Amino acid sequence: MKFLIDAQLPFLLAEILTQKGFEVLHTNQLPNKDKTSDNEIRELSLKDDYIIITKDSDFMDSFIVHKIPKKLLIVTTGNIKNKELLNLFRQNFVNIAELFNENDLIELNNIDIIVHG
């Protein structure tokens, strides 16, 4: 399972998910780094079969209207400290990854994992 992390999320998240055994790419590792456009991210996700992890609601709109990306983790925690955000991922990511085996749209907020049908 491969994940592409959008620019609004900390690079340390990529390291944490890599340590959990996932293949992870952060936009800061791309040629345009945090200036990588949403369209470039979508294209890369389709071409290389990445699940996008983002806070950007534009990806949610694209998913709903065009089913692009094929799989999406939308983070709706609002503005929280990176330490809190990273702890949410540490505590929940194995479960989230398992949910992607049968689901395409998952939301992570401050207290819950929501599977959207």
C-alpha positions as CSV (number, residue, x, y, z in Angstrom):
1,M,0.0,0.0,0.0
2,K,1.4,3.4,-1.1
3,F,0.7,6.8,0.3
4,L,1.3,10.3,-1.0
5,I,1.2,13.0,1.7
6,D,0.2,16.5,0.7
7,A,2.2,19.6,1.7
8,Q,0.0,20.8,4.6
9,L,1.0,17.7,6.6
10,P,4.4,17.5,8.3
11,F,7.2,15.7,6.6
12,L,7.7,13.7,9.8
13,L,4.5,11.9,9.1
14,A,6.1,10.3,6.1
15,E,8.9,9.0,8.3
16,I,6.4,7.6,10.9
17,L,4.4,5.8,8.2
18,T,7.6,4.5,6.6
19,Q,8.7,3.1,10.0
20,K,5.3,1.3,10.1
21,G,6.2,-0.5,6.9
22,F,4.3,1.6,4.3
23,E,5.7,3.0,1.1
24,V,5.3,6.8,1.5
25,L,6.1,9.8,-0.6
26,H,5.7,13.4,0.7
27,T,5.3,16.3,-1.7
28,N,8.5,17.8,-0.3
29,Q,10.3,14.9,-2.0
30,L,8.8,15.8,-5.4
31,P,10.7,18.2,-7.8
32,N,8.3,21.2,-7.1
33,K,8.2,20.3,-3.3
34,D,5.3,22.2,-1.6
35,K,4.6,24.0,-4.8
36,T,3.4,20.8,-6.4
37,S,-0.1,21.4,-7.9
38,D,-3.1,19.4,-6.9
39,N,-3.4,18.2,-10.5
40,E,0.2,16.9,-10.4
41,I,-0.6,15.1,-7.2
42,R,-3.7,13.6,-8.6
43,E,-1.9,12.5,-11.8
44,L,0.9,10.9,-9.8
45,S,-1.6,9.1,-7.5
46,L,-3.3,7.6,-10.6
47,K,-0.1,6.7,-12.4
48,D,1.6,5.1,-9.4
49,D,-1.4,4.0,-7.4
50,Y,-0.9,6.2,-4.4
51,I,-3.5,6.9,-1.7
52,I,-3.5,10.6,-1.0
53,I,-3.4,11.9,2.5
54,T,-4.4,15.5,2.7
55,K,-6.2,18.3,4.6
56,D,-7.2,20.0,1.3
57,S,-11.0,19.8,0.7
58,D,-10.3,20.2,-3.1
59,F,-9.2,16.6,-3.1
60,M,-12.5,15.6,-1.5
61,D,-14.4,17.5,-4.2
62,S,-12.4,15.8,-6.9
63,F,-12.9,12.4,-5.4
64,I,-16.7,12.9,-5.1
65,V,-17.2,14.3,-8.6
66,H,-14.5,12.4,-10.7
67,K,-13.4,9.6,-8.4
68,I,-9.9,11.0,-8.5
69,P,-7.8,10.1,-6.6
70,K,-9.0,6.5,-6.4
71,K,-8.5,6.5,-2.7
72,L,-8.3,9.4,-0.2
73,L,-7.6,9.9,3.4
74,I,-9.0,13.4,4.3
75,V,-7.7,14.8,7.6
76,T,-10.3,17.1,9.3
77,T,-8.6,17.8,12.6
78,G,-8.5,21.5,12.0
79,N,-5.4,23.3,13.3
80,I,-3.8,21.2,15.9
81,K,-0.2,20.9,17.0
82,N,1.9,18.6,14.9
83,K,2.7,16.5,18.0
84,E,-1.1,15.8,18.5
85,L,-1.6,15.1,14.7
86,L,1.3,12.7,14.6
87,N,0.1,10.9,17.7
88,L,-3.3,10.5,16.0
89,F,-1.6,8.8,13.1
90,R,0.6,6.7,15.3
91,Q,-2.4,5.4,17.2
92,N,-4.8,4.9,14.2
93,F,-2.8,4.3,11.0
94,V,-2.6,0.5,11.0
95,N,-6.4,0.5,11.4
96,I,-6.8,3.1,8.6
97,A,-4.6,1.1,6.3
98,E,-6.7,-2.0,6.9
99,L,-9.9,0.0,6.2
100,F,-8.4,0.9,2.8
101,N,-8.5,-2.7,1.8
102,E,-12.3,-2.4,1.3
103,N,-12.9,1.4,1.3
104,D,-11.9,4.3,-0.9
105,L,-12.7,7.4,1.3
106,I,-11.7,7.7,4.9
107,E,-11.7,10.7,7.2
108,L,-9.6,11.1,10.3
109,N,-10.7,13.8,12.7
110,N,-9.6,14.5,16.3
111,I,-11.6,11.7,17.9
112,D,-12.7,9.3,15.1
113,I,-12.0,7.4,11.9
114,I,-15.0,7.8,9.6
115,V,-15.5,5.5,6.6
116,H,-17.5,7.2,3.9
117,G,-19.6,4.9,1.6
